Amino acid sequence: MSSEPTPSASALEVRDLSVVYPASRGRAPARAVDGVNLRIGKGEIVALIGESGCGKSTLARALVGLVRPTSGEVLYEDTALDYSAKGLKRYRRHTQLVLQDPGGALNPKQNVYDAVALGPRLHGLTEGLPLTVHEALSRAGLRPPEDYFDRYPHEMSGGQQQRVVIAGVLALNPSVIVADEPVASLDASVRGEILKLILGLRDELGLSALVVSHDLGLAWNIADRVAVMYLGRVVEQGTVEEVLLRPQHPYTRALLSVVPTGAEDWRPTLLTGEPPDPTAIPGGCRFHPRCPRWAGAPPAVRASGACDRRELPVLAPDTSAAACHLLDSTTLENV
């Protein structure tokens, strides 16, 4: 499957991005991110989905300048990221990270006002600061804002804490947010409220966002496009409808299969083999040791070495596609 959508103006993009952690304690170098192309259009929400350990969080941190890539580049509005102290400070006015654990992100000794004011103070934006904090809290859904100024993290629920974290981001008036598992630590009843908040901010402020998650339901509810990551590389991407309703890659299908459908014949696809190890990426398709499609392939197909010996091309950022050697094999339609 491959199509060429008309891209919107780019807010944030990575080109051929790799992050390799050096060898340590007898372990080989780890290719946490390995040749990723990804683009987030202006006003667009992209969901980055995959198992734990696939490189999602490393990519998210590279996008906000917390991890410097080994190769490739990060571009904000088509300009490459400057990794000097001054360049990073300027960049972080525009691109902000939302962490998954609000309790860990907030200083327990700092009240809400000072937590939200921290970013503007670091950037020297102190003129009209009380109004900035007031407006940021209001946009984050903490109303009336002044009722929260003197509260401390332990005096608030997890959902309120996450709203404070988001208010701290909004206080800098960014154009892009990178949210790493933003609702993973919250109760199910609160998750929908935070997702609705992120959607509302996109509609109200024109924010662009990358939302990192292992939750496919989150992607369905919030994203315009989805990128599926496995062992450091994007293996499928497209619109929400394309990826979640008509998945092409066997890894995406396996992830979707564990979501209960209510059908009597529902059965999840259990992946075999070892979980991803970025220090030992297999040859050929990196998913083939766990791939149910490859495991069930006819002997002639397996003998061809299509999957275990032939490398797959890296997906371009503006295509709807899946990286799989066996996509068009008519002999594998029911595998």
C-alpha positions as CSV (number, residue, x, y, z in Angstrom):
1,M,0.0,0.0,0.0
2,S,1.4,3.4,-0.9
3,S,-0.2,6.7,-1.7
4,E,1.0,10.3,-1.8
5,P,-1.2,12.7,0.3
6,T,-0.9,16.4,-0.2
7,P,1.2,17.5,2.8
8,S,0.3,20.6,4.9
9,A,3.0,23.1,5.8
10,S,5.5,21.4,8.1
11,A,5.7,22.3,11.8
12,L,8.3,19.7,12.8
13,E,10.2,17.1,10.8
14,V,12.9,14.6,11.2
15,R,15.0,13.4,8.3
16,D,16.9,10.1,8.3
17,L,17.3,10.5,12.1
18,S,19.3,8.0,14.1
19,V,20.3,7.8,17.7
20,V,22.9,5.2,18.7
21,Y,23.9,4.8,22.3
22,P,27.6,3.7,22.7
23,A,28.6,0.2,23.8
24,S,28.7,-0.2,27.6
25,R,29.2,-3.0,30.1
26,G,29.9,-5.6,27.5
27,R,26.8,-4.7,25.4
28,A,27.0,-3.7,21.8
29,P,25.9,-0.2,20.7
30,A,22.1,0.3,20.8
31,R,20.4,1.7,17.7
32,A,17.4,3.2,19.6
33,V,16.3,5.2,16.5
34,D,17.5,4.0,13.1
35,G,16.8,6.1,10.0
36,V,13.4,7.6,10.8
37,N,11.6,10.1,8.6
38,L,8.6,11.7,10.2
39,R,6.7,15.0,9.6
40,I,4.1,16.8,11.7
41,G,2.1,19.3,9.7
42,K,0.9,22.6,11.2
43,G,-2.2,22.0,13.2
44,E,-1.8,18.3,12.9
45,I,-1.7,15.6,15.6
46,V,0.4,12.5,14.8
47,A,0.3,9.5,17.1
48,L,3.5,7.4,17.4
49,I,2.6,3.9,18.4
50,G,4.7,0.8,19.4
51,E,5.7,-1.6,22.1
52,S,7.9,-0.5,25.0
53,G,11.5,-0.4,23.9
54,C,10.9,0.4,20.3
55,G,12.5,3.8,20.4
56,K,9.4,6.0,20.8
57,S,10.6,8.0,23.8
58,T,14.1,8.4,22.4
59,L,12.6,9.9,19.3
60,A,10.4,12.2,21.3
61,R,13.4,13.5,23.3
62,A,15.4,14.0,20.1
63,L,12.5,16.1,18.8
64,V,12.7,18.5,21.7
65,G,16.5,18.6,21.7
66,L,17.1,16.6,24.9
67,V,18.9,13.9,22.9
68,R,21.3,14.8,20.1
69,P,21.0,12.6,17.1
70,T,23.9,10.5,15.9
71,S,23.0,11.3,12.3
72,G,20.1,13.0,10.5
73,E,18.4,16.2,11.4
74,V,15.5,17.8,13.2
75,L,13.8,20.7,11.4
76,Y,11.4,23.3,12.9
77,E,9.5,25.1,10.2
78,D,12.1,23.8,7.6
79,T,15.1,25.1,9.6
80,A,17.5,22.6,11.1
81,L,17.8,22.6,14.8
82,D,20.8,24.5,16.2
83,Y,22.3,22.6,19.1
84,S,24.1,25.5,20.7
85,A,22.9,26.6,24.1
86,K,21.3,29.7,22.6
87,G,19.8,27.8,19.7
88,L,18.2,25.1,22.0
89,K,16.8,27.8,24.3
90,R,15.2,29.6,21.4
91,Y,13.9,26.3,20.0
92,R,12.2,25.3,23.2
93,R,10.1,28.4,23.2
94,H,8.3,26.8,20.3
95,T,8.5,23.0,21.0
96,Q,7.7,21.7,24.4
97,L,7.7,18.2,26.0
98,V,4.8,16.9,28.1
99,L,5.9,14.0,30.3
100,Q,3.8,11.0,31.2
101,D,4.2,11.3,35.0
102,P,2.9,14.6,36.2
103,G,3.8,13.8,39.8
104,G,7.4,13.4,38.7
105,A,7.4,16.5,36.4
106,L,6.2,18.8,39.2
107,N,8.4,20.0,42.1
108,P,6.6,19.0,45.3
109,K,7.9,22.1,47.0
110,Q,6.7,24.5,44.3
111,N,3.1,25.8,44.1
112,V,1.1,25.9,40.9
113,Y,1.8,29.5,40.2
114,D,5.6,29.1,40.4
115,A,5.4,25.8,38.4
116,V,3.6,27.4,35.5
117,A,5.7,30.6,35.7
118,L,9.0,28.6,35.6
119,G,9.3,28.5,31.8
120,P,8.6,32.2,31.2
121,R,11.0,33.2,33.9
122,L,13.8,31.0,32.4
123,H,13.2,32.8,29.1
124,G,13.1,36.2,30.6
125,L,9.4,36.7,29.8
126,T,8.4,38.3,33.1
127,E,6.3,41.2,31.9
128,G,2.6,40.5,32.6
129,L,3.6,37.2,34.2
130,P,0.5,36.9,36.5
131,L,-1.8,37.3,33.4
132,T,0.3,34.7,31.5
133,V,-0.1,32.2,34.3
134,H,-3.8,32.9,34.7
135,E,-4.5,32.4,31.0
136,A,-2.4,29.2,30.8
137,L,-4.2,27.6,33.7
138,S,-7.6,28.6,32.2
139,R,-6.7,27.1,28.8
140,A,-5.6,24.0,30.6
141,G,-9.0,23.7,32.2
142,L,-8.2,24.7,35.7
143,R,-10.9,27.3,36.5
144,P,-11.0,29.7,38.2
145,P,-7.2,29.8,37.8
146,E,-6.6,31.9,40.9
147,D,-8.0,29.1,43.1
148,Y,-5.0,27.0,42.0
149,F,-2.2,29.5,42.4
150,D,-1.2,28.5,46.0
151,R,-1.9,24.7,45.7
152,Y,0.9,22.2,45.8
153,P,1.0,18.9,43.8
154,H,0.0,16.7,46.7
155,E,-3.2,18.7,47.0
156,M,-4.4,17.9,43.5
157,S,-5.5,14.8,41.7
158,G,-3.4,13.2,38.9
159,G,-5.6,14.8,36.3
160,Q,-5.2,18.2,37.8
161,Q,-1.5,17.7,38.0
162,Q,-1.3,16.9,34.3
163,R,-3.3,20.0,33.6
164,V,-0.7,22.0,35.5
165,V,2.1,20.4,33.5
166,I,0.2,21.4,30.3
167,A,-0.4,24.9,31.6
168,G,3.4,25.2,32.1
169,V,3.9,24.3,28.5
170,L,1.2,26.7,27.3
171,A,2.7,29.6,29.3
172,L,5.5,29.7,26.7
173,N,2.9,29.8,23.8
174,P,4.6,27.0,21.8
175,S,3.5,25.9,18.4
176,V,4.4,22.2,18.8
177,I,4.0,19.9,21.8
178,V,5.5,16.4,22.1
179,A,3.5,14.4,24.6
180,D,5.2,11.2,25.8
181,E,2.5,8.8,27.1
182,P,0.5,11.9,28.4
183,V,-2.3,9.8,30.0
184,A,-0.5,6.6,30.8
185,S,-0.4,7.3,34.6
186,L,-4.0,8.6,34.8
187,D,-7.2,6.8,35.7
188,A,-9.4,5.8,32.8
189,S,-12.0,8.3,33.8
190,V,-9.5,11.2,33.5
191,R,-7.8,10.1,30.3
192,G,-10.7,11.2,28.1
193,E,-10.6,14.7,29.7
194,I,-6.9,15.2,28.9
195,L,-7.3,13.9,25.4
196,K,-10.2,16.3,24.9
197,L,-8.1,19.1,26.2
198,I,-5.3,18.4,23.7
199,L,-7.8,18.3,20.9
200,G,-9.3,21.6,22.1
201,L,-5.9,23.3,22.2
202,R,-5.2,22.1,18.7
203,D,-8.5,23.7,17.5
204,E,-8.2,26.8,19.6
205,L,-4.5,27.6,19.3
206,G,-3.5,25.8,16.1
207,L,-1.1,23.6,18.0
208,S,0.7,20.7,16.3
209,A,1.4,17.6,18.4
210,L,3.2,14.3,18.4
211,V,1.6,12.0,20.9
212,V,3.6,9.0,21.9
213,S,1.7,6.0,23.1
214,H,1.3,2.2,23.1
215,D,-2.5,2.7,23.3
216,L,-4.1,2.3,19.9
217,G,-7.4,3.6,21.3
218,L,-5.7,6.9,22.1
219,A,-4.5,7.1,18.5
220,W,-8.0,6.6,17.2
221,N,-9.5,9.3,19.5
222,I,-6.9,12.0,19.0
223,A,-4.7,11.6,15.9
224,D,-4.9,12.7,12.3
225,R,-2.2,10.4,11.3
226,V,-0.4,7.4,12.8
227,A,3.1,6.2,12.6
228,V,3.9,2.6,13.9
229,M,7.4,2.1,15.2
230,Y,9.3,-1.2,15.6
231,L,12.9,-1.6,16.7
232,G,13.9,2.0,16.0
233,R,12.2,2.4,12.6
234,V,8.7,3.4,11.4
235,V,7.2,0.3,9.7
236,E,3.8,1.7,8.8
237,Q,2.2,5.2,8.6
238,G,-0.8,6.8,7.2
239,T,-4.1,8.4,8.2
240,V,-5.9,7.0,11.2
241,E,-8.4,5.2,9.0
242,E,-5.7,3.7,6.8
243,V,-3.6,2.4,9.6
244,L,-6.2,1.4,12.2
245,L,-9.0,0.2,9.9
246,R,-6.9,-1.3,7.1
247,P,-3.5,-2.2,8.6
248,Q,-1.0,-3.6,6.1
249,H,2.0,-4.5,8.2
250,P,1.8,-7.7,10.3
251,Y,3.2,-5.9,13.3
252,T,0.4,-3.3,13.2
253,R,-2.1,-6.1,12.7
254,A,-0.7,-7.9,15.8
255,L,-1.0,-4.7,17.9
256,L,-4.6,-4.2,16.8
257,S,-5.5,-7.8,17.3
258,V,-5.2,-7.5,21.1
259,V,-7.9,-4.9,21.3
260,P,-11.1,-6.9,22.1
261,T,-13.8,-6.6,19.4
262,G,-16.7,-8.3,21.1
263,A,-16.9,-10.9,18.3
264,E,-17.2,-14.6,19.3
265,D,-14.3,-15.6,17.2
266,W,-12.0,-12.8,18.5
267,R,-8.5,-14.1,19.0
268,P,-5.4,-12.0,19.6
269,T,-2.2,-12.6,17.5
270,L,0.5,-13.6,19.9
271,L,4.0,-12.5,18.7
272,T,6.6,-15.2,19.1
273,G,10.4,-14.8,19.6
274,E,12.3,-12.4,21.7
275,P,11.2,-8.8,22.3
276,P,13.0,-6.0,20.4
277,D,16.7,-5.6,21.3
278,P,18.3,-2.4,19.8
279,T,21.8,-3.9,20.4
280,A,21.1,-6.9,18.1
281,I,19.0,-5.8,15.1
282,P,18.4,-8.8,12.8
283,G,19.3,-8.8,9.2
284,G,16.7,-8.3,6.5
285,C,13.3,-7.2,7.9
286,R,13.9,-6.5,11.5
287,F,10.4,-7.9,12.4
288,H,10.8,-11.2,10.6
289,P,11.9,-13.3,13.7
290,R,8.5,-12.5,15.3
291,C,6.4,-12.2,12.2
292,P,3.3,-14.5,11.9
293,R,3.1,-13.8,8.2
294,W,6.7,-15.0,7.6
295,A,6.2,-17.9,10.0
296,G,3.2,-19.1,8.0
297,A,4.7,-18.5,4.6
298,P,5.0,-21.4,2.1
299,P,8.5,-23.1,2.0
300,A,9.3,-21.6,-1.4
301,V,8.7,-18.0,-0.1
302,R,10.8,-18.7,3.0
303,A,13.6,-20.2,0.9
304,S,13.8,-17.0,-1.2
305,G,15.2,-15.1,1.7
306,A,12.9,-12.2,1.1
307,C,12.5,-11.3,4.7
308,D,15.5,-12.7,6.5
309,R,18.2,-11.4,4.1
310,R,16.8,-8.4,2.2
311,E,16.8,-5.0,3.8
312,L,13.7,-2.9,3.6
313,P,13.7,0.8,2.4
314,V,13.1,3.5,5.0
315,L,9.7,5.0,4.6
316,A,9.4,8.6,3.3
317,P,7.7,11.0,5.6
318,D,4.8,12.0,3.3
319,T,3.6,8.6,2.2
320,S,0.9,6.2,3.4
321,A,2.8,3.0,3.3
322,A,4.0,-0.1,5.1
323,A,7.5,-1.6,5.0
324,C,6.9,-5.3,4.4
325,H,8.4,-7.5,1.7
326,L,5.3,-9.7,1.6
327,L,2.6,-7.1,1.2
328,D,1.8,-8.0,-2.4
329,S,2.2,-11.7,-2.2
330,T,-1.0,-13.4,-3.3
331,T,0.1,-16.6,-1.7
332,L,0.0,-15.0,1.7
333,E,-3.5,-13.4,1.6
334,N,-4.7,-15.5,4.5
335,V,-1.5,-15.6,6.6
